[in-house]
């Protein structure tokens, strides 16, 4: 099988499960609401994912880096297919919460393993293009997935949409079955116990100390995203109560953001090879920050829509740039541990900032909190732009050379 065919097969496998995820998001909310008739029960759905991330990420990377990535992707997809298919058979909301928690745990394994597998399969010179196309699929799923779910709810039931998600996981596992085994038959024979976890944390910390520039770029980008998510958590309150938009206008606003993201992903998928990673990182973050500033100072639907269209469009650039930077500079045999351990801190900070922006919104005018957060994002964007375009750091973005940073990394 040619390299291009392998990349397309991987692309199809990841895209299939992504579309299923967005179909499922709408259906599971409707299913729980019909089962319990409780808004609190629906809100409980959104606790499972961050809770599973916090309880899983501090140890999952140790297993991910030592297990066969292709087999892990197949196993987690099949596991998610079986769990998702069982949801319509349950009548207890607590059992469903348990299933959702296990699904989130499986996702905490799947995502880092998929990033490592992508990095191994896709050559350095093709990663920008691949990541941009994947961004396009994700943005398309964001718009089309809920629409498919809505149509299924009109002609069928929430159970049908949930089962479709289970089928998408099974199809994704089947696609991964036909992809090459990049880890080979060699397995890690060392038993995993507490000392191994401690050693892995030490290795990640040593890597972070030895590569401060790489880690700083990555963490600044993640910190930017965390603050943006904190603002997003108050989006409905700001749009409805501060600006005074109607429910229909707010719904249209979400669609505008999705359209911006799809448009940005389409442009990037066609131009990725002509745009440098540092341009993606710098320009992407600066213009996303500009979109949030327009949003923070808006007093009408059109003004907010303009801000959301801008930030949606350039989110594709910033996300693709950071992911490609991560793949090019972090050691392949430690990606699972780095992703999981860094992800633990990101999850904790995410919860902290969501609560912080919500709390300050009760003490001070919400607009003031959003304005402050948007300018913090702009400051981070400016710092990132200065760091990636610093002449002394040019070598980190020399994309003509296909570098493999995993050679010197130790298990």
C-alpha positions as CSV (number, residue, x, y, z in Angstrom):
1,X,0.0,0.0,0.0
2,X,1.4,3.4,-1.0
3,X,2.1,6.1,1.5
4,X,-0.7,8.4,0.2
5,X,-3.2,5.5,0.4
6,X,-2.2,4.8,4.0
7,X,-2.7,8.5,4.9
8,X,-6.1,8.6,3.3
9,X,-7.1,5.4,5.1
10,X,-6.0,6.9,8.4
11,X,-7.9,10.1,7.5
12,X,-11.1,8.1,6.8
13,X,-10.8,6.2,10.0
14,X,-10.4,9.3,12.2
15,X,-13.1,11.2,10.3
16,X,-15.7,8.4,10.6
17,X,-15.5,8.4,14.4
18,X,-15.5,12.2,14.5
19,X,-18.7,12.5,12.6
20,X,-20.3,9.9,14.9
21,X,-19.2,11.9,17.9
22,X,-21.1,15.0,16.8
23,X,-24.2,13.0,15.9
24,X,-24.1,11.4,19.3
25,X,-23.7,14.7,21.2
26,X,-27.2,15.9,20.3
27,X,-28.8,12.5,20.6
28,X,-27.5,11.7,24.1
29,X,-28.8,15.0,25.5
30,X,-32.3,14.3,24.1
31,X,-32.2,10.7,25.3
32,X,-31.3,11.7,28.9
33,X,-33.9,14.5,28.9
34,X,-36.6,12.0,27.8
35,X,-35.5,9.5,30.3
36,X,-35.3,11.8,33.3
37,X,-37.1,15.0,32.4
38,X,-34.4,16.8,34.4
39,X,-32.1,19.6,33.3
40,X,-29.7,18.7,36.1
41,X,-29.4,15.2,34.7
42,X,-28.5,16.6,31.3
43,X,-25.9,19.0,32.8
44,X,-24.4,16.0,34.5
45,X,-23.4,14.6,31.1
46,X,-20.8,17.4,30.7
47,X,-19.0,16.5,34.0
48,X,-18.0,13.0,32.8
49,X,-15.4,14.0,30.3
50,X,-13.3,16.4,32.4
51,X,-13.7,14.1,35.4
52,X,-12.4,11.1,33.4
53,X,-9.6,13.2,32.0
54,X,-8.4,14.3,35.4
55,X,-8.6,10.7,36.9
56,X,-7.0,9.1,33.8
57,X,-4.3,11.4,32.3
58,X,-1.8,11.2,35.1
59,X,-1.2,7.5,34.4
60,X,-2.6,6.7,30.9
61,X,0.5,7.9,29.0
62,X,2.6,5.3,30.6
63,X,0.4,2.6,29.0
64,X,0.0,4.4,25.7
65,X,3.7,4.7,25.0
66,X,4.3,1.0,25.8
67,X,1.4,-0.5,23.9
68,X,1.0,-1.1,20.2
69,X,-0.7,2.1,18.9
70,X,-2.6,0.4,16.1
71,X,-4.0,-2.3,18.4
72,X,-4.8,0.3,21.0
73,X,-6.8,2.4,18.4
74,X,-8.7,-0.7,17.3
75,X,-9.4,-1.8,20.9
76,X,-10.6,1.6,22.1
77,X,-12.8,2.0,19.1
78,X,-14.4,-1.4,19.5
79,X,-14.8,-0.8,23.3
80,X,-16.5,2.5,22.5
81,X,-18.8,0.8,19.9
82,X,-20.0,-1.8,22.4
83,X,-20.5,0.8,25.2
84,X,-22.4,3.2,23.0
85,X,-24.6,0.5,21.6
86,X,-25.5,-0.5,25.2
87,X,-26.8,3.0,26.2
88,X,-30.3,2.6,24.6
89,X,-30.8,-0.6,26.6
90,X,-30.3,1.1,29.9
91,X,-33.0,2.7,32.0
92,X,-30.9,3.9,34.9
93,X,-29.3,7.4,34.5
94,X,-26.5,6.3,36.9
95,X,-25.6,3.3,34.7
96,X,-25.6,5.7,31.7
97,X,-23.3,8.0,33.6
98,X,-21.0,5.1,34.3
99,X,-21.0,4.2,30.6
100,X,-20.3,7.8,29.6
101,X,-17.4,7.9,32.1
102,X,-15.9,4.8,30.6
103,X,-16.3,6.3,27.1
104,X,-14.4,9.4,28.3
105,X,-11.7,7.1,29.7
106,X,-11.4,5.3,26.3
107,X,-11.2,8.7,24.6
108,X,-8.4,9.7,26.9
109,X,-6.4,6.8,25.5
110,X,-7.6,7.1,21.9
111,X,-6.6,10.8,21.4
112,X,-2.9,10.6,22.5
113,X,-2.5,7.3,20.7
114,X,-3.9,8.7,17.5
115,X,-1.6,11.7,17.6
116,X,1.4,9.4,18.0
117,X,0.3,7.1,15.2
118,X,-0.3,10.1,12.9
119,X,3.2,11.4,13.7
120,X,4.7,8.0,12.8
121,X,2.7,7.4,9.7
122,X,2.7,10.8,8.1
123,X,6.1,12.2,7.1
124,X,7.1,15.6,8.5
125,X,6.7,17.4,5.2
126,X,3.1,16.1,4.9
127,X,1.9,16.8,8.4
128,X,0.6,20.4,7.8
129,X,-1.6,19.2,4.9
130,X,-2.9,16.2,6.9
131,X,-3.6,18.2,10.0
132,X,-5.4,20.9,7.9
133,X,-7.6,18.3,6.2
134,X,-8.4,16.7,9.5
135,X,-9.4,20.1,10.8
136,X,-11.7,20.4,7.8
137,X,-13.4,17.1,8.7
138,X,-13.8,18.1,12.4
139,X,-15.3,21.5,11.4
140,X,-17.6,19.8,8.9
141,X,-18.7,17.3,11.5
142,X,-19.4,20.2,13.9
143,X,-21.9,21.5,11.3
144,X,-23.2,18.4,9.6
145,X,-23.2,15.9,12.6
146,X,-25.9,17.7,14.6
147,X,-27.9,18.3,11.4
148,X,-27.9,14.5,10.7
149,X,-28.8,13.9,14.3
150,X,-31.7,16.4,14.1
151,X,-33.0,14.7,10.9
152,X,-32.8,11.3,12.7
153,X,-34.7,12.7,15.6
154,X,-37.4,13.9,13.2
155,X,-37.9,10.6,11.4
156,X,-36.8,8.2,14.1
157,X,-35.6,8.2,17.7
158,X,-32.5,9.3,19.8
159,X,-31.7,5.6,20.1
160,X,-31.2,5.4,16.4
161,X,-28.7,8.3,16.4
162,X,-26.8,6.7,19.3
163,X,-26.6,3.4,17.5
164,X,-25.3,5.2,14.4
165,X,-22.5,6.5,16.6
166,X,-21.7,2.9,17.7
167,X,-21.6,1.9,14.1
168,X,-19.2,4.7,13.3
169,X,-16.8,3.5,16.0
170,X,-17.0,-0.1,14.6
171,X,-16.3,1.2,11.1
172,X,-13.3,3.3,12.3
173,X,-11.9,0.2,14.0
174,X,-12.3,-1.8,10.8
175,X,-10.3,0.9,8.9
176,X,-7.5,0.9,11.4
177,X,-7.3,-2.9,11.0
178,X,-6.1,-2.4,7.4
179,X,-3.5,0.2,8.4
180,X,0.2,-0.9,9.0
181,X,1.5,-1.9,12.4
182,X,4.2,0.8,13.0
183,X,5.3,-0.5,16.4
184,X,6.1,-4.0,15.2
185,X,5.8,-7.2,17.3
186,X,8.2,-6.0,20.0
187,X,6.4,-5.2,23.2
188,X,7.5,-3.6,26.4
189,X,8.2,-6.5,28.8
190,X,8.8,-4.5,31.9
191,X,6.0,-4.7,34.5
192,X,4.2,-1.5,35.1
193,X,4.0,-0.4,38.7
194,X,4.2,2.7,40.8
195,X,7.9,3.2,40.3
196,X,7.4,3.2,36.5
197,X,4.8,5.9,36.7
198,X,7.2,8.0,38.9
199,X,10.0,7.5,36.4
200,X,7.8,8.5,33.5
201,X,6.8,11.7,35.3
202,X,10.5,12.4,35.9
203,X,11.3,11.9,32.2
204,X,8.6,14.3,31.1
205,X,9.8,16.9,33.6
206,X,13.5,16.4,32.4
207,X,12.4,16.8,28.8
208,X,10.5,20.0,29.8
209,X,13.6,21.4,31.5
210,X,15.9,20.5,28.7
211,X,13.6,22.0,26.0
212,X,12.2,25.2,27.5
213,X,11.5,26.9,24.2
214,X,9.4,24.0,22.7
215,X,7.5,23.6,26.0
216,X,6.9,27.3,26.4
217,X,5.4,27.6,22.9
218,X,3.2,24.6,23.5
219,X,2.0,25.8,26.9
220,X,1.3,29.3,25.8
221,X,-0.9,28.0,23.0
222,X,-2.7,25.7,25.4
223,X,-3.1,28.5,27.9
224,X,-4.6,30.7,25.2
225,X,-7.1,27.9,24.4
226,X,-8.0,27.5,28.1
227,X,-8.8,31.2,28.5
228,X,-10.9,31.0,25.2
229,X,-12.8,28.0,26.5
230,X,-13.5,29.9,29.8
231,X,-15.0,32.7,27.7
232,X,-17.0,30.2,25.6
233,X,-18.5,28.8,28.8
234,X,-20.1,32.2,29.4
235,X,-21.0,32.7,25.8
236,X,-24.8,32.1,26.1
237,X,-25.1,34.3,29.2
238,X,-23.1,37.1,27.5
239,X,-25.1,36.9,24.2
240,X,-28.5,36.6,25.8
241,X,-28.3,38.7,28.9
242,X,-25.6,41.3,28.2
243,X,-26.1,41.9,24.5
244,X,-29.8,40.9,24.5
245,X,-29.9,38.4,21.6
246,X,-32.9,36.2,21.1
247,X,-32.6,32.4,21.2
248,X,-32.9,32.2,17.4
249,X,-30.1,34.8,17.0
250,X,-27.9,32.9,19.4
251,X,-28.5,29.6,17.5
252,X,-27.6,31.4,14.3
253,X,-24.4,32.7,16.0
254,X,-23.2,29.2,16.7
255,X,-23.8,28.3,13.0
256,X,-21.8,31.4,11.9
257,X,-18.9,30.2,14.1
258,X,-19.0,26.8,12.5
259,X,-19.2,28.3,9.0
260,X,-16.1,30.4,9.8
261,X,-14.3,27.3,11.0
262,X,-15.2,25.3,7.9
263,X,-14.2,28.1,5.6
264,X,-10.8,28.5,7.4
265,X,-10.2,24.8,7.3
266,X,-11.1,24.7,3.6
267,X,-8.7,27.5,2.8
268,X,-5.9,26.0,5.0
269,X,-6.3,22.5,3.5
270,X,-5.6,24.0,0.0
271,X,-2.8,26.3,1.1
272,X,-1.1,24.4,4.0
273,X,2.0,23.6,2.1
274,X,2.6,27.3,1.3
275,X,2.1,28.6,4.8
276,X,4.8,28.1,7.5
277,X,4.0,26.6,10.9
278,X,5.2,29.8,12.6
279,X,2.8,31.9,10.5
280,X,0.0,29.6,11.4
281,X,0.8,29.9,15.1
282,X,1.4,33.7,15.1
283,X,-1.3,34.9,12.7
284,X,-3.8,32.3,13.8
285,X,-3.6,33.2,17.5
286,X,-3.5,37.0,16.9
287,X,-6.6,37.0,14.7
288,X,-8.5,34.6,17.0
289,X,-7.7,37.0,19.8
290,X,-8.9,39.9,17.6
291,X,-12.2,38.0,17.1
292,X,-12.7,37.7,20.8
293,X,-12.0,41.4,21.3
294,X,-14.6,42.3,18.7
295,X,-17.0,39.9,20.6
296,X,-16.2,41.4,24.0
297,X,-17.0,45.0,22.8
298,X,-20.1,44.0,20.7
299,X,-23.6,45.5,21.3
300,X,-25.4,43.9,18.4
301,X,-25.8,40.5,16.5
302,X,-23.8,41.7,13.5
303,X,-20.8,42.8,15.6
304,X,-20.7,39.5,17.5
305,X,-21.2,37.5,14.3
306,X,-18.2,39.4,12.7
307,X,-16.1,38.5,15.8
308,X,-17.2,34.8,15.7
309,X,-16.6,34.5,12.0
310,X,-13.1,35.8,12.4
311,X,-12.1,33.7,15.4
312,X,-13.8,30.6,13.8
313,X,-11.9,31.1,10.5
314,X,-8.4,31.4,12.2
315,X,-9.0,28.8,14.8
316,X,-8.2,26.3,12.1
317,X,-4.8,28.0,11.5
318,X,-3.8,28.2,15.1
319,X,-4.8,24.6,15.9
320,X,-3.1,23.1,12.9
321,X,0.1,25.1,13.5
322,X,0.3,24.0,17.2
323,X,-0.4,20.4,16.4
324,X,2.2,20.3,13.7
325,X,4.7,22.0,16.0
326,X,4.0,19.3,18.6
327,X,4.5,16.5,16.1
328,X,7.7,17.9,14.8
329,X,9.4,18.6,18.1
330,X,8.2,16.2,20.8
331,X,9.8,12.7,20.8
332,X,7.5,10.0,19.3
333,X,8.2,7.4,22.0
334,X,7.1,9.8,24.7
335,X,4.2,11.5,23.1
336,X,1.6,9.5,25.1
337,X,3.2,10.4,28.4
338,X,3.7,14.1,27.4
339,X,0.2,14.5,26.0
340,X,-1.4,12.9,29.1
341,X,0.7,14.6,31.8
342,X,0.4,18.0,30.1
343,X,-3.3,17.3,29.5
344,X,-3.8,16.7,33.2
345,X,-2.6,20.3,34.0
346,X,-4.7,21.6,31.1
347,X,-7.8,20.0,32.4
348,X,-7.3,21.4,35.9
349,X,-6.6,24.9,34.5
350,X,-9.6,24.6,32.2
351,X,-12.0,23.9,35.1
352,X,-10.3,26.7,37.2
353,X,-10.7,29.3,34.4
354,X,-14.3,28.3,33.6
355,X,-15.2,28.8,37.3
356,X,-13.1,31.9,37.6
357,X,-14.7,33.7,34.7
358,X,-18.1,32.6,35.9
359,X,-17.4,33.7,39.4
360,X,-16.1,37.1,38.5
361,X,-19.1,37.5,36.2
362,X,-21.2,37.4,39.4
363,X,-19.1,39.9,41.2
364,X,-18.4,42.3,38.3
365,X,-20.2,43.1,35.0
366,X,-19.7,40.0,32.8
367,X,-18.6,42.3,29.9
368,X,-15.6,43.4,32.1
369,X,-14.5,39.8,32.7
370,X,-14.8,39.0,28.9
371,X,-12.9,42.1,27.9
372,X,-10.1,41.3,30.4
373,X,-9.9,37.7,29.2
374,X,-9.9,38.7,25.5
375,X,-6.9,41.1,26.2
376,X,-5.1,38.3,28.0
377,X,-5.5,36.2,24.9
378,X,-4.2,39.1,22.7
379,X,-1.2,39.4,25.0
380,X,-0.5,35.7,24.7
381,X,-0.9,36.0,20.9
382,X,1.6,38.8,20.7
383,X,4.1,36.9,22.9
384,X,3.7,33.8,20.7
385,X,4.3,35.9,17.6
386,X,7.4,37.4,19.0
387,X,8.8,34.0,20.1
388,X,8.1,32.2,16.8
389,X,9.5,35.0,14.7
390,X,12.6,35.6,16.8
391,X,15.6,35.3,14.5
392,X,17.5,33.2,17.0
393,X,14.7,30.6,16.9
394,X,14.5,30.2,13.2
395,X,16.0,26.7,13.2
396,X,13.0,25.4,15.1
397,X,10.9,26.1,12.1
398,X,13.2,24.9,9.3
399,X,10.6,22.8,7.6
400,X,12.7,21.8,4.6
401,X,14.4,19.2,6.8
402,X,12.5,16.2,8.0
403,X,13.6,15.9,11.5
404,X,13.0,13.0,13.8
405,X,13.4,14.0,17.4
406,X,12.6,10.6,18.8
407,X,16.0,9.1,18.2
408,X,17.6,10.3,21.4
409,X,14.6,9.9,23.7
410,X,14.8,7.1,26.2
411,X,11.9,5.0,27.4
